[in-house]
Amino acid sequence: MAEPDELYTLRAQYWLGHYSLALDEARSASRRPMPPHLKSEREELALRCHLGLGQFDKVLSEGSGADKSPAMRTLALHASYLSSAPEARGAVVDELKALLASTPESSSNTSLQLAACHVFLAANMLREALQCVHLGLTMEHLAMCVQIYIRIDRLDLANDALNLLKQADEDSILAQLTGAYLAIAQGSSMSENAVHALAGLSEQYGPSLMLLNCTAVANMTGSKYEAAEANLKSAMDEFGGQGDADTLVNLVVCSQHLGRNGGDVENYLVALKATCASHPFVEGLVQVEGAFEREANKYVVA
């Protein structure tokens, strides 16, 4: 008989975006004896949950230091990257590259590779991110491969990686989530499959900010904007989406499709600019607004 997976619940809660519940599970698991490799994974997952909650100081304090593992130090670098001003982020990436180069087991340390992949993704360095996980040594590596292939518009390769993930465990949460991401990327013809998969996960494990946003995107892909708006209102009202960039961006897009271009959209944009100034959507919007202002000034009548 196979040994029980002592971290199954912790991983599941993390993957589904239930970060606070996952931290409760990590604290509970810390009171149980477990082998060193599972203890290390538990500690890394706890830091990843703090990252998901935006608690960057906590990650920096618990992940930094020469006595910490390379994976923990990389998670601290991720927190440093996300909390740094845009002009300082290049130095964080350079520090990560130096850490990878100085770690002899970097090519075989799956936790280090995964943590580094997330930092490179945050920096939009897709090639470097893929290099970290392209061998698909773990299910999480395969899931990240699917996401990266979607971002570079290689849905064929994304499908191949998803099939490998399903071969490992077709009923796993990761396989279901990743399948939903690919279905969304494939367009309106597959959007209902994504909605169904995400609704099933929400029903079984409970909704989260992440699941509600994914479901909203799937509904918008299928032109079901009223349903998407309901998902996003739930994210706002029940899960603190007022300061979440994904929720606010999705509300802006959904509201525009519904023809609601008045005060609500303006409020969402104000909140976005105030709380998520370095988000790519905000940076692009500010750039376009600036270009429009410059052109408009050329036609001002004195």
N, C-alpha and C positions, 0 to 999 in steps of 0.2 A: 504494500500500500504506500502511495506517495505521501511524503511528509506534508503537513499543512503549511500553507504559505502565510507566515506570520505577518507579512507586510501587505497582504492583499487589500485590506480595507483602506489602509493609508494611501497606497498607490491609487486605488479607485477614486477616493475622495479628491486627491490632488488632480488627477486627470480630468475629473468632471467639474473642476473649479470650485469645489467646496473647501476652500483653504482653511477656514476656521475649524470646521469639523475635522479636517485632516490633521491640524495641529493638536486637537484634543486626542485624536487617535495616536499621534506620535508620542504624546506625553504618557498615554496609557501603555503603549508598547515599551517605553523606556523603563517601565517597572518590571518587565518580564526579561528573564535571561535569554540571550540569543547570541549566535556566533558573531565574530568580529565583522564579517562582511555585511551582515544584515544590520548590525549596529551602525556601521558607516553609512549604509543606504538610508537608514531611518533619519540620521542626522542631516544628510543631504536633502532628503525630501522635506524635512522641516524647514530648512533654509529656503528651498524653492517655494514653499507655501508663504513664507514671509515676503519673498519677492513678489508673489502674486498679489499680496495684500498691500504692496507698496511700502513695506516696513524696511526700508533700505538700511537705516542705522543698525537695526537688529542684525541684519545679514553681515554688515561690515564688522560689527563687534564680535560676532561668533565665527566668522569665516576667515578672518585675517590672521596672519601670524605665521612665522616659519615652522611652527610645530603642527600646523594644520595640513591636511592632505591637499594634493594639487587640485582635486575636484572642489573642495571647500573653498580654497583660495580663489578658484575661478568663479564660484558663485559670488564671492565678495567682490570680485572685479565686475561681475554683471551688475551688482547693486551700485558700485561706483559709477559705472557707465550710465545707468539709468538716472542717477541722481546728479550727474555732472552737467555743467553748461555745455552746449553743443561744441564750442571751440576747444573744450578740454577732453572730449571723448576719444579723439585720435590717440592721445597718450595712453588711455586705458587699453585700447586695442593693441598698441605696441607692447604694453606690459604683458598682455595675454600671450602674444606671440613669443615673447621672451620666456614666459613660463613654460609654454609648450616645448620650446626648443631646449630648455634646460631640464626637462623631465624625461628620464630615459625610457620610462614605460608609457609615454604619451600615446603611442600607436596602439597599445593594447589595453589601456585604462579606459573602459567604456564610460564610466561616470565622468571622467575628465573630458572625454570627447563630446559627450552630450552637453555638458555645461558650456564648453567652448563653442559648440554649435549655436547655442542660444545667444551668446554674446555676439557672434558674427552675424547672426540673423538680425539682431537689434541694430547692428551697424550697416545693414543692407549689403553685407559682403557674402553673397550667396555661394560663390565658388568655394570660399574658405569654409563656410558652414557645411556644404556638401562633402568636402574632403574629410571632415570630422566623422561623418556617419555613413558614408556611401557603401561601406562593406556590409552594413545591416547586421551588426554583431548582436544586437538586442532588438526586442520588439519596439522599444522607444526610438532606437536608431532608424528602424524601418518607417515608423510613423513620421519622423522628421524628414526622411527622404521624400515621402509622399508630399508633404507640405512644400518642400523646396521645389520639387518638380512642378507642382501646381504654379508656384510663383514664376517659374521660367517658362510656363506654357508648354510643358512637355507632359501632357496628360497620359500619353502612352507609357512613359516611364513611371509616372505616378501609379498607373494601374498595375504595372508589373510589381512595383514595391508593395502595393496593397495586397496583391495576390500572395506574395511571400508572407506578409503579415497574417493573412487568413490561414495560410498553411500552418503557421505556428499555433494559432488559436483563433478560429473563426468567430467564436462567440465572445471574445474578449472586449472589454470596454474600448480599448485602443483601436481594435479593428472596426468597431461600430462607429466611433467618432471619426476615424480617418476615412472610412467609407462615405460618411456624410459630407466631409470636406470635398472629396472628389466628386460626389454627385452634384454639389453646388457648383463646382468649377465646370461641370459638363453642361450647365445651362438649364433652361426651363423644363426641358423634357425629362430631366432626372431630379428636379427640385422636390417633387413630392416624396421620392424615396428618402431624401435627406430629412424632410420634415417628419416623416414616419419614424426614422431611426432616432432622431433627436427627441421626439415626443416619447418614445419608448424608454429612453434613458432617463428623461425627466420624471416619467411616471414611476419608474422603478427605484430611482435613487434620490429623487427630489430635484426641482429646478435650481439653477444657479445663474449668476450674472453671465457667465460664459455660455451656458447652454441656451439661455434666452436670447442672447445676441446671435448665436449661430442659427437658432430657429428663425429669428427675424430675417436674417440674410437669406435663408432658404426660402422663406415665404416671399421676400421681395424678388428673388430670382424667378419665382413662379408667378409674379405679378399679383400676389395676394397682399396688397399693401395694408389693408385694414387689419388682417391677422398679424402682420409684422408690427404694426403700431401697437397692437394689444400686447405682444411679447415685450416690446420696448418699454411700454408704460409699466408693465410688471417689474421689469428690471429697475426702473426708476423708483417705483413705490416700495418695492419689497427688498431690494438688494443694493441700495445706495448707488444707483447708476448716475446720480446727479454729477458726480465728479469723474465718471469713467469715460475715457475718450471713445472707446468703441460704441458705447451706448449713445453718446451725444452725436457722433458722426452718423450713425445709423438713423437716428431720429431726424437729423437734417435731411438726409437723402429720402427717407420714407415720407416726411412731410411735404417735400417738394413734389414727389410723385402723386400725393393726394391733393395737390394744389393749395397747400396751407403755407403760404409764403409770408405770413404776417408776423405778429409778435412772438409766437412760439418759436419759429425758426430763428428769429433774431436773438431770443433768449438762449437758445441752444448754442448759437455761435459765440455769444458773449461768454458763456460758461466755458466753452472749449478754449477760447483764447486766454481766458484767465487761469485755467487749471492745467492746460495741456499745450502750452505755447510751442513746445518743440516737436509736437506730433506732426508727421508728414502732411496730413490733411490741412492743418492750421498753417504750416509753413507755405504750402502751395497756395492756399487761399490768400494769405497776406501778400504773397508775390503777385498774384493776379490783381488784387485790389490796388496795389501800388502801381502796377502797369496801367490799369484803367485810369487812376487819378492823374498820372502823368499825361496820358493821351487826352483826357478830358480838359486838362488845364490849357492845352493848345487851342481849344475852341471857346475859351471864356471870352465873352464880350465885355470890354471895359465899359 
